[in-house]
């Protein structure tokens, strides 16, 4: 089973994520796991490894539960991330959008 997880994270300076001075970044990740709880825990741990601290989990849904073809889904690279996760069996971060980029 593949989970689509939307998060709000605080990115520390040591992170590999490109930064623009925003306090928070909003991301969508695809996590293969049998349980929702494990998927969220694994994603949180993986983000922390790259110095991103989860402030909020705003959505958790199975990939198969809906179509992922809205403009927002395209912005977050949902389908592409799912295909990569399906091929690799690993957690895939889609696009992360900063607070500042969302104000434009």
Buried (B, 14 or more C-beta within 10 A) or exposed (E): EBBBBBBBBBBEEEBEBEBEEBEBBBBBBBBBBEEBEEBBEBBBEBBEEBBBBBBEBEEBBEBEEEEBEEEEBEEBBBBBBBEBBEEEEEBBBBBBBBBBEEEE
